[in-house]
Amino acid sequence: MTPEQIKYVFDTMWLLVTGSLVMWMAAGFAMLETGLTQAKNTVTILAKNLTLYSAACIMYWIIGYNIMYGSGGSFMSFGWLLAGFKDGGHAMMADFFFQVVFVATAASIVSGAVAERMKFWPFMLFTVVLTAIIYPIQGHWSWGGSALGGIMTGFTDFAGSTVVHSVGGWAALAGVIMVGPRLNRYPEGGGVRAIPGSNLPLATLGTFILWLGWFGFNGGSQLALGSVDDANAVARVIVNTNMAACAGGIAAMILTQLLYRKVDLSMVLNGTLAGLVGITAGPNYSGIGVAVLVGAIAGILVTFAVPMFDKLKLDDPVGALSVHLVNGVWGTLAVGIFNPEVSFITQLIGVILVGVFTFAASFLVWWVIKMVFGLRVTQQEEMEGIDLHEFGMEAYGGFQFE
């Protein structure tokens, strides 16, 4: 083979392997969400995480990819649906696979935030619109080449702190507002009623799966492994990603001990994920120290953000808003602080434009779905569990008490 062919093989295989790692993050989201919510809703959560991935892949294939990386205005092109990808043929297969698993990640973020009180089919309908239209439009501004007519020129988001994570967070925020909190979460007399998760071992397993998948998420975003420079860049990205996660978890551990006199495991899990989200916009920092600092600040931010959202009566069972929205914004702005070649103002403009568009579009879609189909299950269904009423089964059917 020629050197060009060898490079093509290495680059293609790198996208396929790292894309597979990102796909495995779907299992991580499913386990994390299952562990941090009540057992009576487990079947619903598992079904959502499996089917949202499938729906995201199909809708991104039919519509989204062409919007994001095509002209930005063509909604359907049946010729490339049948024959391959527009202007790229088989050379774009690996790229499509790598990009589509990112889309599914954004949808997974929404699932956790609206868990335990939203109907299954309205959620799936929103997922279709998010992955086919909302996500690809903003992705076209950032990664697809338009830079929104020049307004976002210079905006830098290496692997998606904004493009993926804060987009999922903004969409989730709109959904949380529209669907309202779980029953008795915020008693009339004030305060917050704790609704413990059902399985912290599963939540911890989910966090480790996500951590592993993130090496593909960020490492694959180098988009190449066919040269010495690319190999060195990938190594730097993966090391920085790992160290930011470590720093986020340690920061949350120390801070919860100081604030509550006990280490809060669920907060440590979210601190670790916050570090991963925060570093995603700039995992190619030249020094490990910057990655550790970004991750540690992310762990601190998530620890304060969780109670902040509760004070605002925005019920988020798994902390998705605190992890993905807050630290998606932080990670993107951090690039403007720690990378001298990137303008902080440009990063801020990008965060605002993407945030306003995603929240407004998502809010409109949620509102239409609510008016037409409704979003919430009934009070009785919520109390007894969505599993029995919408799926007619229990996740742990063998463990019944008289």
RASUL-V192886 format. One line per field, one symbol per residue. psi: psi as a letter, one per 30 degrees, with the letter a starting at -180 (. if undefined). Layout:
psi = ???
This chain:
psi = lleeeeeeeeeeeeeeeeeeeeeffeeeeeeeeeeglkffgeeeeeeeeefeeeeeeeeeeeeeeeeegbfffkekifefeefakkgfbfffeeeeeeeefeeeeeeeeeeeeglgfkleeeeeeeeeeefeeeeeeeeeeeffffghgfegkfkkjegheeeeefeeeeeeeeeeeeflllkgejleflakkkjklfjeeeeeeeeeeeeeffeeeeefffglggleeeeeeeeeeeeeeeeeeeeeeeeeeeeeeeefgkkjeeeeeeeeeeeeeefffhfgkfkeeeeeeeeeeeeeeeefeefeeeeghjjjffgeeeeeeefeeeeeeeefefjffkkeeeeeeeeeeeeeeeeeeeeeeeeeeeeefleklleeeeefkfeeeffglkehffikk.
